Amino acid sequence: MYAVSTWAEGAGISVGAARKLFSGKYVSNTPNRGCDVTADSRRFLMVRVIDGPPGGSPMMVLVENWFGELTRRVPVH
């Protein structure tokens, strides 16, 4: 994931040099966006690829009561 600075210049837009924010194995080859950004633009939500044991089965983690779990882990101050 990269970031670039942009600014208005005359009737156009100028773009600065790209800088790497982070790297890793993330899913991005889907018809939908592979990531989203929080409202304050400080965090990303992305699907990360985790290598499992050879010959292992794919695994999915289901979190029930997601908002309750989120509140427990990240209390609002």
Jmol script that loads the backbone (N, CA, C; Angstrom):
load data "model"
ATOM      1  N   MET A   1       0.862  -1.161   0.000  1.00  0.00           N
ATOM      2  CA  MET A   1       0.000   0.000   0.000  1.00  0.00           C
ATOM      3  C   MET A   1       0.909   1.225   0.000  1.00  0.00           C
ATOM      4  N   TYR A   2       0.602   2.116  -0.903  1.00  0.00           N
ATOM      5  CA  TYR A   2       1.394   3.326  -1.058  1.00  0.00           C
ATOM      6  C   TYR A   2       0.523   4.564  -0.835  1.00  0.00           C
ATOM      7  N   ALA A   3       1.172   5.686  -0.520  1.00  0.00           N
ATOM      8  CA  ALA A   3       0.484   6.969  -0.380  1.00  0.00           C
ATOM      9  C   ALA A   3       1.218   7.993  -1.231  1.00  0.00           C
ATOM     10  N   VAL A   4       0.478   8.936  -1.780  1.00  0.00           N
ATOM     11  CA  VAL A   4       1.079  10.042  -2.516  1.00  0.00           C
ATOM     12  C   VAL A   4       0.401  11.338  -2.082  1.00  0.00           C
ATOM     13  N   SER A   5       1.170  12.393  -2.038  1.00  0.00           N
ATOM     14  CA  SER A   5       0.613  13.714  -1.764  1.00  0.00           C
ATOM     15  C   SER A   5       0.044  14.270  -3.054  1.00  0.00           C
ATOM     16  N   THR A   6      -1.084  14.963  -2.958  1.00  0.00           N
ATOM     17  CA  THR A   6      -1.689  15.607  -4.121  1.00  0.00           C
ATOM     18  C   THR A   6      -2.029  17.048  -3.752  1.00  0.00           C
ATOM     19  N   TRP A   7      -1.968  17.930  -4.731  1.00  0.00           N
ATOM     20  CA  TRP A   7      -2.329  19.310  -4.485  1.00  0.00           C
ATOM     21  C   TRP A   7      -2.781  19.964  -5.785  1.00  0.00           C
ATOM     22  N   ALA A   8      -3.648  20.968  -5.627  1.00  0.00           N
ATOM     23  CA  ALA A   8      -4.143  21.710  -6.791  1.00  0.00           C
ATOM     24  C   ALA A   8      -3.039  22.645  -7.263  1.00  0.00           C
ATOM     25  N   GLU A   9      -2.861  22.703  -8.568  1.00  0.00           N
ATOM     26  CA  GLU A   9      -1.838  23.571  -9.146  1.00  0.00           C
ATOM     27  C   GLU A   9      -2.413  24.161 -10.427  1.00  0.00           C
ATOM     28  N   GLY A  10      -2.801  25.413 -10.360  1.00  0.00           N
ATOM     29  CA  GLY A  10      -3.451  26.031 -11.507  1.00  0.00           C
ATOM     30  C   GLY A  10      -4.787  25.355 -11.750  1.00  0.00           C
ATOM     31  N   ALA A  11      -5.008  24.914 -12.986  1.00  0.00           N
ATOM     32  CA  ALA A  11      -6.255  24.240 -13.337  1.00  0.00           C
ATOM     33  C   ALA A  11      -6.130  22.729 -13.228  1.00  0.00           C
ATOM     34  N   GLY A  12      -4.971  22.241 -12.747  1.00  0.00           N
ATOM     35  CA  GLY A  12      -4.757  20.797 -12.675  1.00  0.00           C
ATOM     36  C   GLY A  12      -4.417  20.322 -11.275  1.00  0.00           C
ATOM     37  N   ILE A  13      -3.978  19.097 -11.203  1.00  0.00           N
ATOM     38  CA  ILE A  13      -3.595  18.470  -9.937  1.00  0.00           C
ATOM     39  C   ILE A  13      -2.175  17.934 -10.085  1.00  0.00           C
ATOM     40  N   SER A  14      -1.339  18.189  -9.097  1.00  0.00           N
ATOM     41  CA  SER A  14       0.015  17.652  -9.084  1.00  0.00           C
ATOM     42  C   SER A  14       0.089  16.508  -8.083  1.00  0.00           C
ATOM     43  N   VAL A  15       0.964  15.552  -8.363  1.00  0.00           N
ATOM     44  CA  VAL A  15       1.111  14.365  -7.535  1.00  0.00           C
ATOM     45  C   VAL A  15       2.563  14.239  -7.114  1.00  0.00           C
ATOM     46  N   GLY A  16       2.789  14.014  -5.814  1.00  0.00           N
ATOM     47  CA  GLY A  16       4.138  13.845  -5.295  1.00  0.00           C
ATOM     48  C   GLY A  16       4.635  12.420  -5.471  1.00  0.00           C
ATOM     49  N   ALA A  17       5.801  12.157  -4.917  1.00  0.00           N
ATOM     50  CA  ALA A  17       6.410  10.831  -5.006  1.00  0.00           C
ATOM     51  C   ALA A  17       5.642   9.841  -4.125  1.00  0.00           C
ATOM     52  N   ALA A  18       5.543   8.610  -4.595  1.00  0.00           N
ATOM     53  CA  ALA A  18       4.866   7.554  -3.825  1.00  0.00           C
ATOM     54  C   ALA A  18       5.757   7.125  -2.671  1.00  0.00           C
ATOM     55  N   ARG A  19       5.133   6.867  -1.506  1.00  0.00           N
ATOM     56  CA  ARG A  19       5.884   6.322  -0.366  1.00  0.00           C
ATOM     57  C   ARG A  19       5.138   5.107   0.161  1.00  0.00           C
ATOM     58  N   LYS A  20       5.901   4.070   0.460  1.00  0.00           N
ATOM     59  CA  LYS A  20       5.321   2.805   0.907  1.00  0.00           C
ATOM     60  C   LYS A  20       4.840   2.948   2.348  1.00  0.00           C
ATOM     61  N   LEU A  21       3.573   2.561   2.599  1.00  0.00           N
ATOM     62  CA  LEU A  21       3.019   2.597   3.950  1.00  0.00           C
ATOM     63  C   LEU A  21       3.301   1.285   4.689  1.00  0.00           C
ATOM     64  N   PHE A  22       3.054   0.163   4.015  1.00  0.00           N
ATOM     65  CA  PHE A  22       3.306  -1.153   4.589  1.00  0.00           C
ATOM     66  C   PHE A  22       3.233  -2.187   3.483  1.00  0.00           C
ATOM     67  N   SER A  23       3.691  -3.386   3.782  1.00  0.00           N
ATOM     68  CA  SER A  23       3.631  -4.452   2.793  1.00  0.00           C
ATOM     69  C   SER A  23       3.137  -5.723   3.456  1.00  0.00           C
ATOM     70  N   GLY A  24       2.780  -6.678   2.673  1.00  0.00           N
ATOM     71  CA  GLY A  24       2.295  -7.951   3.187  1.00  0.00           C
ATOM     72  C   GLY A  24       1.448  -8.636   2.134  1.00  0.00           C
ATOM     73  N   LYS A  25       0.972  -9.813   2.462  1.00  0.00           N
ATOM     74  CA  LYS A  25       0.108 -10.569   1.552  1.00  0.00           C
ATOM     75  C   LYS A  25      -1.346 -10.227   1.876  1.00  0.00           C
ATOM     76  N   TYR A  26      -1.959  -9.433   1.019  1.00  0.00           N
ATOM     77  CA  TYR A  26      -3.339  -9.029   1.207  1.00  0.00           C
ATOM     78  C   TYR A  26      -4.147  -9.386  -0.029  1.00  0.00           C
ATOM     79  N   VAL A  27      -5.402  -9.726   0.146  1.00  0.00           N
ATOM     80  CA  VAL A  27      -6.286 -10.065  -0.963  1.00  0.00           C
ATOM     81  C   VAL A  27      -6.670  -8.775  -1.672  1.00  0.00           C
ATOM     82  N   SER A  28      -6.412  -8.733  -2.972  1.00  0.00           N
ATOM     83  CA  SER A  28      -6.789  -7.541  -3.735  1.00  0.00           C
ATOM     84  C   SER A  28      -7.310  -7.893  -5.122  1.00  0.00           C
ATOM     85  N   ASN A  29      -7.455  -9.183  -5.405  1.00  0.00           N
ATOM     86  CA  ASN A  29      -7.886  -9.602  -6.737  1.00  0.00           C
ATOM     87  C   ASN A  29      -9.359 -10.012  -6.761  1.00  0.00           C
ATOM     88  N   THR A  30     -10.192  -9.250  -6.077  1.00  0.00           N
ATOM     89  CA  THR A  30     -11.616  -9.538  -6.042  1.00  0.00           C
ATOM     90  C   THR A  30     -12.362  -8.456  -6.827  1.00  0.00           C
ATOM     91  N   PRO A  31     -13.604  -8.716  -7.220  1.00  0.00           N
ATOM     92  CA  PRO A  31     -14.381  -7.679  -7.911  1.00  0.00           C
ATOM     93  C   PRO A  31     -14.673  -6.475  -7.010  1.00  0.00           C
ATOM     94  N   ASN A  32     -14.670  -6.702  -5.695  1.00  0.00           N
ATOM     95  CA  ASN A  32     -14.913  -5.621  -4.738  1.00  0.00           C
ATOM     96  C   ASN A  32     -13.580  -5.053  -4.270  1.00  0.00           C
ATOM     97  N   ARG A  33     -13.642  -3.925  -3.601  1.00  0.00           N
ATOM     98  CA  ARG A  33     -12.413  -3.362  -3.037  1.00  0.00           C
ATOM     99  C   ARG A  33     -11.825  -4.334  -2.029  1.00  0.00           C
ATOM    100  N   GLY A  34     -10.524  -4.431  -1.991  1.00  0.00           N
ATOM    101  CA  GLY A  34      -9.864  -5.320  -1.047  1.00  0.00           C
ATOM    102  C   GLY A  34      -9.528  -4.648   0.265  1.00  0.00           C
ATOM    103  N   CYS A  35      -9.907  -3.372   0.404  1.00  0.00           N
ATOM    104  CA  CYS A  35      -9.608  -2.674   1.658  1.00  0.00           C
ATOM    105  C   CYS A  35     -10.593  -1.531   1.855  1.00  0.00           C
ATOM    106  N   ASP A  36     -10.582  -0.999   3.067  1.00  0.00           N
ATOM    107  CA  ASP A  36     -11.382   0.174   3.378  1.00  0.00           C
ATOM    108  C   ASP A  36     -10.603   1.011   4.381  1.00  0.00           C
ATOM    109  N   VAL A  37     -10.949   2.268   4.515  1.00  0.00           N
ATOM    110  CA  VAL A  37     -10.254   3.192   5.413  1.00  0.00           C
ATOM    111  C   VAL A  37     -11.254   3.707   6.434  1.00  0.00           C
ATOM    112  N   THR A  38     -10.810   3.851   7.691  1.00  0.00           N
ATOM    113  CA  THR A  38     -11.698   4.361   8.732  1.00  0.00           C
ATOM    114  C   THR A  38     -12.046   5.822   8.449  1.00  0.00           C
ATOM    115  N   ALA A  39     -13.095   6.310   9.085  1.00  0.00           N
ATOM    116  CA  ALA A  39     -13.581   7.674   8.854  1.00  0.00           C
ATOM    117  C   ALA A  39     -12.517   8.723   9.160  1.00  0.00           C
ATOM    118  N   ASP A  40     -11.636   8.454  10.145  1.00  0.00           N
ATOM    119  CA  ASP A  40     -10.595   9.421  10.485  1.00  0.00           C
ATOM    120  C   ASP A  40      -9.328   9.246   9.640  1.00  0.00           C
ATOM    121  N   SER A  41      -9.361   8.313   8.696  1.00  0.00           N
ATOM    122  CA  SER A  41      -8.254   8.030   7.771  1.00  0.00           C
ATOM    123  C   SER A  41      -6.965   7.594   8.462  1.00  0.00           C
ATOM    124  N   ARG A  42      -7.065   7.045   9.661  1.00  0.00           N
ATOM    125  CA  ARG A  42      -5.863   6.637  10.389  1.00  0.00           C
ATOM    126  C   ARG A  42      -5.612   5.135  10.346  1.00  0.00           C
ATOM    127  N   ARG A  43      -6.618   4.345   9.914  1.00  0.00           N
ATOM    128  CA  ARG A  43      -6.474   2.890   9.900  1.00  0.00           C
ATOM    129  C   ARG A  43      -7.083   2.305   8.635  1.00  0.00           C
ATOM    130  N   PHE A  44      -6.576   1.132   8.259  1.00  0.00           N
ATOM    131  CA  PHE A  44      -7.078   0.381   7.118  1.00  0.00           C
ATOM    132  C   PHE A  44      -7.688  -0.916   7.613  1.00  0.00           C
ATOM    133  N   LEU A  45      -8.667  -1.393   6.895  1.00  0.00           N
ATOM    134  CA  LEU A  45      -9.223  -2.725   7.125  1.00  0.00           C
ATOM    135  C   LEU A  45      -8.982  -3.488   5.833  1.00  0.00           C
ATOM    136  N   MET A  46      -8.205  -4.583   5.952  1.00  0.00           N
ATOM    137  CA  MET A  46      -7.827  -5.356   4.768  1.00  0.00           C
ATOM    138  C   MET A  46      -7.910  -6.839   5.084  1.00  0.00           C
ATOM    139  N   VAL A  47      -8.070  -7.643   4.049  1.00  0.00           N
ATOM    140  CA  VAL A  47      -8.075  -9.096   4.199  1.00  0.00           C
ATOM    141  C   VAL A  47      -6.649  -9.572   3.962  1.00  0.00           C
ATOM    142  N   ARG A  48      -6.053 -10.181   4.989  1.00  0.00           N
ATOM    143  CA  ARG A  48      -4.672 -10.643   4.906  1.00  0.00           C
ATOM    144  C   ARG A  48      -4.631 -12.131   4.618  1.00  0.00           C
ATOM    145  N   VAL A  49      -3.719 -12.538   3.771  1.00  0.00           N
ATOM    146  CA  VAL A  49      -3.516 -13.944   3.451  1.00  0.00           C
ATOM    147  C   VAL A  49      -2.552 -14.523   4.480  1.00  0.00           C
ATOM    148  N   ILE A  50      -2.959 -15.610   5.125  1.00  0.00           N
ATOM    149  CA  ILE A  50      -2.108 -16.270   6.121  1.00  0.00           C
ATOM    150  C   ILE A  50      -1.748 -17.644   5.591  1.00  0.00           C
ATOM    151  N   ASP A  51      -0.459 -17.909   5.514  1.00  0.00           N
ATOM    152  CA  ASP A  51      -0.014 -19.220   5.053  1.00  0.00           C
ATOM    153  C   ASP A  51      -0.286 -20.255   6.132  1.00  0.00           C
ATOM    154  N   GLY A  52      -0.931 -21.343   5.749  1.00  0.00           N
ATOM    155  CA  GLY A  52      -1.233 -22.427   6.682  1.00  0.00           C
ATOM    156  C   GLY A  52      -0.288 -23.589   6.466  1.00  0.00           C
ATOM    157  N   PRO A  53      -0.493 -24.658   7.190  1.00  0.00           N
ATOM    158  CA  PRO A  53       0.350 -25.835   7.015  1.00  0.00           C
ATOM    159  C   PRO A  53       0.119 -26.449   5.637  1.00  0.00           C
ATOM    160  N   PRO A  54       1.157 -27.072   5.065  1.00  0.00           N
ATOM    161  CA  PRO A  54       0.989 -27.699   3.749  1.00  0.00           C
ATOM    162  C   PRO A  54      -0.150 -28.720   3.770  1.00  0.00           C
ATOM    163  N   GLY A  55      -0.998 -28.691   2.761  1.00  0.00           N
ATOM    164  CA  GLY A  55      -2.111 -29.626   2.677  1.00  0.00           C
ATOM    165  C   GLY A  55      -3.244 -29.322   3.635  1.00  0.00           C
ATOM    166  N   GLY A  56      -3.151 -28.209   4.361  1.00  0.00           N
ATOM    167  CA  GLY A  56      -4.192 -27.845   5.323  1.00  0.00           C
ATOM    168  C   GLY A  56      -5.447 -27.347   4.634  1.00  0.00           C
ATOM    169  N   SER A  57      -6.517 -27.323   5.365  1.00  0.00           N
ATOM    170  CA  SER A  57      -7.790 -26.842   4.832  1.00  0.00           C
ATOM    171  C   SER A  57      -7.908 -25.344   5.054  1.00  0.00           C
ATOM    172  N   PRO A  58      -8.585 -24.644   4.151  1.00  0.00           N
ATOM    173  CA  PRO A  58      -8.836 -23.218   4.388  1.00  0.00           C
ATOM    174  C   PRO A  58      -9.637 -23.040   5.674  1.00  0.00           C
ATOM    175  N   MET A  59      -9.417 -21.951   6.369  1.00  0.00           N
ATOM    176  CA  MET A  59     -10.084 -21.720   7.641  1.00  0.00           C
ATOM    177  C   MET A  59     -10.737 -20.341   7.621  1.00  0.00           C
ATOM    178  N   MET A  60     -11.893 -20.267   8.232  1.00  0.00           N
ATOM    179  CA  MET A  60     -12.586 -18.998   8.367  1.00  0.00           C
ATOM    180  C   MET A  60     -12.907 -18.806   9.836  1.00  0.00           C
ATOM    181  N   VAL A  61     -12.699 -17.598  10.349  1.00  0.00           N
ATOM    182  CA  VAL A  61     -13.011 -17.291  11.737  1.00  0.00           C
ATOM    183  C   VAL A  61     -14.273 -16.442  11.751  1.00  0.00           C
ATOM    184  N   LEU A  62     -15.294 -16.905  12.468  1.00  0.00           N
ATOM    185  CA  LEU A  62     -16.555 -16.183  12.593  1.00  0.00           C
ATOM    186  C   LEU A  62     -16.602 -15.559  13.982  1.00  0.00           C
ATOM    187  N   VAL A  63     -16.789 -14.253  14.029  1.00  0.00           N
ATOM    188  CA  VAL A  63     -16.893 -13.554  15.308  1.00  0.00           C
ATOM    189  C   VAL A  63     -18.352 -13.162  15.497  1.00  0.00           C
ATOM    190  N   GLU A  64     -19.003 -13.802  16.454  1.00  0.00           N
ATOM    191  CA  GLU A  64     -20.386 -13.452  16.771  1.00  0.00           C
ATOM    192  C   GLU A  64     -20.379 -12.259  17.720  1.00  0.00           C
ATOM    193  N   ASN A  65     -21.430 -11.470  17.693  1.00  0.00           N
ATOM    194  CA  ASN A  65     -21.541 -10.276  18.523  1.00  0.00           C
ATOM    195  C   ASN A  65     -20.318  -9.382  18.297  1.00  0.00           C
ATOM    196  N   TRP A  66     -20.065  -9.070  17.023  1.00  0.00           N
ATOM    197  CA  TRP A  66     -18.866  -8.352  16.615  1.00  0.00           C
ATOM    198  C   TRP A  66     -18.728  -7.010  17.336  1.00  0.00           C
ATOM    199  N   PHE A  67     -19.804  -6.232  17.433  1.00  0.00           N
ATOM    200  CA  PHE A  67     -19.713  -4.932  18.100  1.00  0.00           C
ATOM    201  C   PHE A  67     -19.396  -5.082  19.583  1.00  0.00           C
ATOM    202  N   GLY A  68     -19.965  -6.074  20.238  1.00  0.00           N
ATOM    203  CA  GLY A  68     -19.637  -6.321  21.642  1.00  0.00           C
ATOM    204  C   GLY A  68     -18.174  -6.694  21.814  1.00  0.00           C
ATOM    205  N   GLU A  69     -17.668  -7.552  20.937  1.00  0.00           N
ATOM    206  CA  GLU A  69     -16.254  -7.950  20.983  1.00  0.00           C
ATOM    207  C   GLU A  69     -15.350  -6.747  20.712  1.00  0.00           C
ATOM    208  N   LEU A  70     -15.720  -5.923  19.754  1.00  0.00           N
ATOM    209  CA  LEU A  70     -14.936  -4.721  19.447  1.00  0.00           C
ATOM    210  C   LEU A  70     -14.901  -3.768  20.626  1.00  0.00           C
ATOM    211  N   THR A  71     -16.050  -3.548  21.256  1.00  0.00           N
ATOM    212  CA  THR A  71     -16.123  -2.664  22.430  1.00  0.00           C
ATOM    213  C   THR A  71     -15.286  -3.199  23.580  1.00  0.00           C
ATOM    214  N   ARG A  72     -15.288  -4.520  23.758  1.00  0.00           N
ATOM    215  CA  ARG A  72     -14.499  -5.128  24.825  1.00  0.00           C
ATOM    216  C   ARG A  72     -12.996  -4.933  24.571  1.00  0.00           C
ATOM    217  N   ARG A  73     -12.588  -5.088  23.315  1.00  0.00           N
ATOM    218  CA  ARG A  73     -11.167  -5.007  22.989  1.00  0.00           C
ATOM    219  C   ARG A  73     -10.676  -3.569  22.830  1.00  0.00           C
ATOM    220  N   VAL A  74     -11.552  -2.677  22.373  1.00  0.00           N
ATOM    221  CA  VAL A  74     -11.161  -1.285  22.137  1.00  0.00           C
ATOM    222  C   VAL A  74     -12.210  -0.400  22.777  1.00  0.00           C
ATOM    223  N   PRO A  75     -12.140  -0.210  24.088  1.00  0.00           N
ATOM    224  CA  PRO A  75     -13.167   0.596  24.769  1.00  0.00           C
ATOM    225  C   PRO A  75     -13.131   2.062  24.305  1.00  0.00           C
ATOM    226  N   VAL A  76     -14.298   2.653  24.243  1.00  0.00           N
ATOM    227  CA  VAL A  76     -14.419   4.066  23.883  1.00  0.00           C
ATOM    228  C   VAL A  76     -14.154   4.902  25.123  1.00  0.00           C
ATOM    229  N   HIS A  77     -13.321   5.916  24.944  1.00  0.00           N
ATOM    230  CA  HIS A  77     -12.973   6.781  26.106  1.00  0.00           C
ATOM    231  C   HIS A  77     -13.738   8.054  26.062  1.00  0.00           C
TER     232      HIS A  77
END
end "model"
wireframe off; spacefill off
backbone 0.3
color backbone group
